[in-house]
Amino acid sequence: MSWGPWQILLVLAIILILFGGKKLPELAHSLGKSLNEFKKGKNEGVDNDTTSQVKTQSVPPQVTQQTVSAAPVAGEVVTPEVVK
């Protein structure tokens, strides 16, 4: 089903009745601002993703020492071992 000119006019008339003539320009203005902020955020997110990928690729992995401990069995004393 396609939208004809009468259906579009009817929808626009209902919107005009619901929001009034004064409120429509304010709604359009705030919608435009929101759309611009969304586009900015989307572009910044893409920029941050590419820079973070470059940073993670250029930094060598750091080797750290970890201690491994096992749960003691009744009456057994367990000392931590250093794994390299």
Secondary structure, DSSP 8 states (H G I E B T S, - for coil): ----HHHHHHHHHHHHHHHHHHHHHHHHHHHHHHHHHHHHHHHHHHHHHHHHHHHHHHS------EEE-----TT-----EEE-
